[in-house]
Amino acid sequence: MASILGVKFSDKVYAHYRAKNNGVGTPEMRIPVLIIGSLFIPVGLLYVSHLCPDGWHLLTILQLVWVVCSCGDSLDHAYNWYRNFRFRSYVLLVSTKSSC
């Protein structure tokens, strides 16, 4: 939910700054929204540390989150590699059949 609202808000802020700059946009124009979002990181850490089970350290929870995100990222990279491999194989197949 936050990602969807953040993107919409970021696009509005970007359009506003681009209009002030005579229609020329730069990536730096998205920074104000990032600053607002970065203020929520300490709040999220406090929330997660409050929800830790008794005897668990906050770093343990953060390490588990890091491992889960890394595994998801690895699966995403593997899927993208497979998709690109399949597409390139198809292009190679079509180009060799059309040259015969």
GITA-V59785 format. One record per residue. RES is the residue in three letters. SS is DSSP state (h for helix, s for strand, l for the rest). OMEGA is omega in radians with two decimals (NA if undefined). Layout:
res=RES ss=SS omega=OMEGA
res=RES ss=SS omega=OMEGA
This chain:
res=MET ss=l omega=-3.13
res=ALA ss=h omega=3.14
res=SER ss=h omega=-3.13
res=ILE ss=h omega=3.14
res=LEU ss=h omega=3.13
res=GLY ss=h omega=3.13
res=VAL ss=h omega=3.13
res=LYS ss=h omega=3.12
res=PHE ss=h omega=3.12
res=SER ss=h omega=3.12
res=ASP ss=h omega=3.12
res=LYS ss=h omega=3.12
res=VAL ss=h omega=3.13
res=TYR ss=h omega=3.12
res=ALA ss=h omega=3.12
res=HIS ss=h omega=-3.14
res=TYR ss=h omega=3.10
res=ARG ss=h omega=3.10
res=ALA ss=h omega=3.11
res=LYS ss=h omega=-3.09
res=ASN ss=l omega=3.12
res=ASN ss=l omega=3.07
res=GLY ss=l omega=3.13
res=VAL ss=l omega=-3.13
res=GLY ss=l omega=3.06
res=THR ss=l omega=-3.14
res=PRO ss=h omega=-3.12
res=GLU ss=h omega=-3.13
res=MET ss=h omega=3.10
res=ARG ss=h omega=-3.05
res=ILE ss=h omega=-3.14
res=PRO ss=h omega=3.12
res=VAL ss=h omega=3.10
res=LEU ss=h omega=3.12
res=ILE ss=h omega=3.11
res=ILE ss=h omega=3.13
res=GLY ss=h omega=-3.12
res=SER ss=h omega=3.09
res=LEU ss=l omega=-3.11
res=PHE ss=h omega=-3.13
res=ILE ss=h omega=3.10
res=PRO ss=h omega=3.11
res=VAL ss=h omega=3.11
res=GLY ss=h omega=3.10
res=LEU ss=h omega=3.10
res=LEU ss=h omega=3.12
res=TYR ss=h omega=3.13
res=VAL ss=h omega=-3.13
res=SER ss=h omega=3.10
res=HIS ss=h omega=-3.11
res=LEU ss=h omega=3.14
res=CYS ss=l omega=3.04
res=PRO ss=l omega=3.14
res=ASP ss=l omega=3.11
res=GLY ss=l omega=3.11
res=TRP ss=l omega=3.09
res=HIS ss=l omega=-3.13
res=LEU ss=h omega=-3.14
res=LEU ss=h omega=3.09
res=THR ss=h omega=3.13
res=ILE ss=h omega=-3.13
res=LEU ss=h omega=3.09
res=GLN ss=h omega=3.09
res=LEU ss=h omega=3.10
res=VAL ss=h omega=-3.14
res=TRP ss=h omega=-3.14
res=VAL ss=h omega=3.14
res=VAL ss=h omega=3.13
res=CYS ss=h omega=3.13
res=SER ss=h omega=3.12
res=CYS ss=h omega=3.11
res=GLY ss=h omega=3.11
res=ASP ss=h omega=3.11
res=SER ss=h omega=3.10
res=LEU ss=h omega=3.11
res=ASP ss=h omega=3.11
res=HIS ss=h omega=3.13
res=ALA ss=h omega=3.13
res=TYR ss=h omega=3.13
res=ASN ss=h omega=3.11
res=TRP ss=h omega=-3.13
res=TYR ss=h omega=3.14
res=ARG ss=h omega=3.11
res=ASN ss=h omega=3.12
res=PHE ss=h omega=3.13
res=ARG ss=h omega=-3.14
res=PHE ss=h omega=-3.14
res=ARG ss=h omega=3.09
res=SER ss=h omega=3.12
res=TYR ss=h omega=3.12
res=VAL ss=h omega=3.11
res=LEU ss=h omega=3.13
res=LEU ss=h omega=-3.13
res=VAL ss=h omega=-3.10
res=SER ss=h omega=3.13
res=THR ss=h omega=3.13
res=LYS ss=h omega=-3.11
res=SER ss=h omega=-3.14
res=SER ss=h omega=-3.12
res=CYS ss=l omega=NA
